[in-house]
Protein backbone atom coordinates (compact mmCIF):
# COMPACT_ATOMS: atom_id res chain seq x y z
CA UNK A 1 0.00 0.00 0.00
CA UNK A 2 2.95 2.34 0.60
CA UNK A 3 3.72 2.42 -3.14
CA UNK A 4 0.10 3.29 -3.96
CA UNK A 5 0.22 6.22 -1.51
CA UNK A 6 3.54 7.36 -2.99
CA UNK A 7 2.12 7.27 -6.53
CA UNK A 8 -0.97 9.16 -5.34
CA UNK A 9 1.19 11.82 -3.66
CA UNK A 10 3.25 12.30 -6.80
CA UNK A 11 0.20 12.52 -9.05
CA UNK A 12 -1.42 15.01 -6.67
CA UNK A 13 1.74 17.15 -6.59
CA UNK A 14 2.22 17.30 -10.38
CA UNK A 15 -0.58 19.86 -10.77
CA UNK A 16 0.97 22.14 -8.16
CA UNK A 17 4.54 21.84 -9.45
CA UNK A 18 3.30 22.88 -12.91
CA UNK A 19 1.32 25.75 -11.43
CA UNK A 20 4.32 26.89 -9.38
CA UNK A 21 6.46 26.90 -12.52
CA UNK A 22 3.85 29.12 -14.19
CA UNK A 23 3.73 31.48 -11.21
CA UNK A 24 7.50 31.85 -11.16
CA UNK A 25 8.21 31.96 -14.90
CA UNK A 26 5.23 34.16 -15.86
CA UNK A 27 4.97 36.31 -12.74
CA UNK A 28 4.53 39.57 -14.64
CA UNK A 29 1.58 38.30 -16.68
CA UNK A 30 0.01 36.48 -13.73
CA UNK A 31 0.63 39.54 -11.56
CA UNK A 32 -1.41 41.60 -14.00
CA UNK A 33 -4.26 39.13 -13.76
CA UNK A 34 -4.03 39.11 -9.95
CA UNK A 35 -4.01 42.92 -9.92
CA UNK A 36 -7.20 42.90 -12.00
CA UNK A 37 -8.79 40.83 -9.21
CA UNK A 38 -7.77 43.42 -6.60
CA UNK A 39 -4.74 41.62 -5.14
CA UNK A 40 -2.36 44.16 -3.58
CA UNK A 41 1.32 43.87 -4.55
CA UNK A 42 0.11 41.40 -7.14
CA UNK A 43 3.42 40.39 -8.74
CA UNK A 44 5.02 39.80 -5.34
CA UNK A 45 1.94 37.81 -4.28
CA UNK A 46 2.27 35.66 -7.41
CA UNK A 47 5.93 34.94 -6.67
CA UNK A 48 5.26 34.18 -2.99
CA UNK A 49 2.32 31.93 -3.86
CA UNK A 50 4.44 30.16 -6.48
CA UNK A 51 7.11 29.44 -3.88
CA UNK A 52 4.44 28.34 -1.39
CA UNK A 53 2.88 25.80 -3.74
CA UNK A 54 6.27 24.61 -4.96
CA UNK A 55 7.39 23.95 -1.39
CA UNK A 56 4.09 22.35 -0.38
CA UNK A 57 3.87 20.10 -3.42
CA UNK A 58 7.46 18.93 -3.18
CA UNK A 59 7.03 18.23 0.53
CA UNK A 60 3.97 16.09 -0.22
CA UNK A 61 5.56 14.27 -3.17
CA UNK A 62 8.92 13.57 -1.54
CA UNK A 63 7.54 12.97 1.93
CA UNK A 64 9.42 15.65 3.86
CA UNK A 65 6.99 16.79 6.53
CA UNK A 66 4.26 15.92 4.07
CA UNK A 67 1.59 16.94 6.58
CA UNK A 68 2.97 20.48 6.65
CA UNK A 69 3.22 20.45 2.85
CA UNK A 70 -0.45 19.57 2.60
CA UNK A 71 -1.36 22.46 4.91
CA UNK A 72 0.73 24.85 2.78
CA UNK A 73 -1.36 23.83 -0.22
CA UNK A 74 -4.58 24.50 1.71
CA UNK A 75 -3.21 27.93 2.68
CA UNK A 76 -2.80 28.65 -1.03
CA UNK A 77 -6.02 27.06 -2.29
CA UNK A 78 -8.69 28.58 -0.04
CA UNK A 79 -7.76 32.25 -0.57
CA UNK A 80 -7.17 31.59 -4.27
CA UNK A 81 -10.64 30.10 -4.62
CA UNK A 82 -12.29 33.07 -2.93
CA UNK A 83 -10.16 35.96 -4.20
CA UNK A 84 -9.29 34.82 -7.72
CA UNK A 85 -12.21 32.61 -8.72
CA UNK A 86 -15.29 33.79 -6.84
CA UNK A 87 -18.10 33.29 -9.38
CA UNK A 88 -20.29 35.80 -7.52
CA UNK A 89 -18.06 38.67 -8.73
CA UNK A 90 -17.49 37.46 -12.30
CA UNK A 91 -18.96 38.93 -15.44
CA UNK A 92 -21.90 36.89 -16.72
CA UNK A 93 -19.91 35.26 -19.56
CA UNK A 94 -17.17 34.24 -17.10
CA UNK A 95 -19.35 32.88 -14.27
CA UNK A 96 -19.30 29.23 -15.38
CA UNK A 97 -15.51 29.16 -15.85
CA UNK A 98 -14.91 30.89 -12.51
CA UNK A 99 -17.33 28.53 -10.75
CA UNK A 100 -15.46 25.55 -12.17
CA UNK A 101 -12.12 26.98 -11.00
CA UNK A 102 -13.61 27.88 -7.60
CA UNK A 103 -14.96 24.36 -7.07
CA UNK A 104 -11.70 22.79 -8.32
CA UNK A 105 -9.72 24.80 -5.77
CA UNK A 106 -12.13 23.81 -2.99
CA UNK A 107 -11.96 20.14 -4.00
CA UNK A 108 -8.16 20.22 -4.06
CA UNK A 109 -8.16 21.93 -0.65
CA UNK A 110 -10.36 19.11 0.65
CA UNK A 111 -8.00 16.52 -0.78
CA UNK A 112 -5.03 18.32 0.77
CA UNK A 113 -6.79 18.35 4.15
CA UNK A 114 -7.45 14.61 3.81
CA UNK A 115 -3.77 14.06 3.00
CA UNK A 116 -2.85 16.12 6.04
CA UNK A 117 -5.00 13.85 8.22
CA UNK A 118 -3.51 10.71 6.67
CA UNK A 119 0.06 11.87 7.25
CA UNK A 120 -0.50 13.33 10.72
CA UNK A 121 -2.24 10.20 12.05
CA UNK A 122 -0.25 7.49 10.23
CA UNK A 123 3.44 8.09 10.94
CA UNK A 124 4.31 4.56 9.81
CA UNK A 125 2.85 5.12 6.34
CA UNK A 126 6.27 4.53 4.82
CA UNK A 127 8.08 5.81 1.77
CA UNK A 128 8.55 9.24 3.31
CA UNK A 129 11.82 10.96 4.13
CA UNK A 130 10.67 12.34 7.50
CA UNK A 131 7.99 11.60 10.03
CA UNK A 132 5.02 13.99 10.12
CA UNK A 133 5.67 17.33 11.78
CA UNK A 134 2.30 17.32 13.55
CA UNK A 135 2.31 13.64 14.57
CA UNK A 136 2.61 14.37 18.30
CA UNK A 137 -0.44 16.63 18.23
CA UNK A 138 -2.66 13.71 17.16
CA UNK A 139 -1.46 10.97 19.51
C-alpha positions as a Python dict, from the first residue, in 0.01 Angstrom:
ca = {
    (1, 'X'): (0, 0, 0),
    (2, 'X'): (295, 234, 60),
    (3, 'X'): (372, 242, -314),
    (4, 'X'): (10, 329, -396),
    (5, 'X'): (22, 622, -151),
    (6, 'X'): (354, 736, -299),
    (7, 'X'): (212, 727, -653),
    (8, 'X'): (-97, 916, -534),
    (9, 'X'): (119, 1182, -366),
    (10, 'X'): (325, 1230, -680),
    (11, 'X'): (20, 1252, -905),
    (12, 'X'): (-142, 1501, -667),
    (13, 'X'): (174, 1715, -659),
    (14, 'X'): (222, 1730, -1038),
    (15, 'X'): (-58, 1986, -1077),
    (16, 'X'): (97, 2214, -816),
    (17, 'X'): (454, 2184, -945),
    (18, 'X'): (330, 2288, -1291),
    (19, 'X'): (132, 2575, -1143),
    (20, 'X'): (432, 2689, -938),
    (21, 'X'): (646, 2690, -1252),
    (22, 'X'): (385, 2912, -1419),
    (23, 'X'): (373, 3148, -1121),
    (24, 'X'): (750, 3185, -1116),
    (25, 'X'): (821, 3196, -1490),
    (26, 'X'): (523, 3416, -1586),
    (27, 'X'): (497, 3631, -1274),
    (28, 'X'): (453, 3957, -1464),
    (29, 'X'): (158, 3830, -1668),
    (30, 'X'): (1, 3648, -1373),
    (31, 'X'): (63, 3954, -1156),
    (32, 'X'): (-141, 4160, -1400),
    (33, 'X'): (-426, 3913, -1376),
    (34, 'X'): (-403, 3911, -995),
    (35, 'X'): (-401, 4292, -992),
    (36, 'X'): (-720, 4290, -1200),
    (37, 'X'): (-879, 4083, -921),
    (38, 'X'): (-777, 4342, -660),
    (39, 'X'): (-474, 4162, -514),
    (40, 'X'): (-236, 4416, -358),
    (41, 'X'): (132, 4387, -455),
    (42, 'X'): (11, 4140, -714),
    (43, 'X'): (342, 4039, -874),
    (44, 'X'): (502, 3980, -534),
    (45, 'X'): (194, 3781, -428),
    (46, 'X'): (227, 3566, -741),
    (47, 'X'): (593, 3494, -667),
    (48, 'X'): (526, 3418, -299),
    (49, 'X'): (232, 3193, -386),
    (50, 'X'): (444, 3016, -648),
    (51, 'X'): (711, 2944, -388),
    (52, 'X'): (444, 2834, -139),
    (53, 'X'): (288, 2580, -374),
    (54, 'X'): (627, 2461, -496),
    (55, 'X'): (739, 2395, -139),
    (56, 'X'): (409, 2235, -38),
    (57, 'X'): (387, 2010, -342),
    (58, 'X'): (746, 1893, -318),
    (59, 'X'): (703, 1823, 53),
    (60, 'X'): (397, 1609, -22),
    (61, 'X'): (556, 1427, -317),
    (62, 'X'): (892, 1357, -154),
    (63, 'X'): (754, 1297, 193),
    (64, 'X'): (942, 1565, 386),
    (65, 'X'): (699, 1679, 653),
    (66, 'X'): (426, 1592, 407),
    (67, 'X'): (159, 1694, 658),
    (68, 'X'): (297, 2048, 665),
    (69, 'X'): (322, 2045, 285),
    (70, 'X'): (-45, 1957, 260),
    (71, 'X'): (-136, 2246, 491),
    (72, 'X'): (73, 2485, 278),
    (73, 'X'): (-136, 2383, -22),
    (74, 'X'): (-458, 2450, 171),
    (75, 'X'): (-321, 2793, 268),
    (76, 'X'): (-280, 2865, -103),
    (77, 'X'): (-602, 2706, -229),
    (78, 'X'): (-869, 2858, -4),
    (79, 'X'): (-776, 3225, -57),
    (80, 'X'): (-717, 3159, -427),
    (81, 'X'): (-1064, 3010, -462),
    (82, 'X'): (-1229, 3307, -293),
    (83, 'X'): (-1016, 3596, -420),
    (84, 'X'): (-929, 3482, -772),
    (85, 'X'): (-1221, 3261, -872),
    (86, 'X'): (-1529, 3379, -684),
    (87, 'X'): (-1810, 3329, -938),
    (88, 'X'): (-2029, 3580, -752),
    (89, 'X'): (-1806, 3867, -873),
    (90, 'X'): (-1749, 3746, -1230),
    (91, 'X'): (-1896, 3893, -1544),
    (92, 'X'): (-2190, 3689, -1672),
    (93, 'X'): (-1991, 3526, -1956),
    (94, 'X'): (-1717, 3424, -1710),
    (95, 'X'): (-1935, 3288, -1427),
    (96, 'X'): (-1930, 2923, -1538),
    (97, 'X'): (-1551, 2916, -1585),
    (98, 'X'): (-1491, 3089, -1251),
    (99, 'X'): (-1733, 2853, -1075),
    (100, 'X'): (-1546, 2555, -1217),
    (101, 'X'): (-1212, 2698, -1100),
    (102, 'X'): (-1361, 2788, -760),
    (103, 'X'): (-1496, 2436, -707),
    (104, 'X'): (-1170, 2279, -832),
    (105, 'X'): (-972, 2480, -577),
    (106, 'X'): (-1213, 2381, -299),
    (107, 'X'): (-1196, 2014, -400),
    (108, 'X'): (-816, 2022, -406),
    (109, 'X'): (-816, 2193, -65),
    (110, 'X'): (-1036, 1911, 65),
    (111, 'X'): (-800, 1652, -78),
    (112, 'X'): (-503, 1832, 77),
    (113, 'X'): (-679, 1835, 415),
    (114, 'X'): (-745, 1461, 381),
    (115, 'X'): (-377, 1406, 300),
    (116, 'X'): (-285, 1612, 604),
    (117, 'X'): (-500, 1385, 822),
    (118, 'X'): (-351, 1071, 667),
    (119, 'X'): (6, 1187, 725),
    (120, 'X'): (-50, 1333, 1072),
    (121, 'X'): (-224, 1020, 1205),
    (122, 'X'): (-25, 749, 1023),
    (123, 'X'): (344, 809, 1094),
    (124, 'X'): (431, 456, 981),
    (125, 'X'): (285, 512, 634),
    (126, 'X'): (627, 453, 482),
    (127, 'X'): (808, 581, 177),
    (128, 'X'): (855, 924, 331),
    (129, 'X'): (1182, 1096, 413),
    (130, 'X'): (1067, 1234, 750),
    (131, 'X'): (799, 1160, 1003),
    (132, 'X'): (502, 1399, 1012),
    (133, 'X'): (567, 1733, 1178),
    (134, 'X'): (230, 1732, 1355),
    (135, 'X'): (231, 1364, 1457),
    (136, 'X'): (261, 1437, 1830),
    (137, 'X'): (-44, 1663, 1823),
    (138, 'X'): (-266, 1371, 1716),
    (139, 'X'): (-146, 1097, 1951),
}
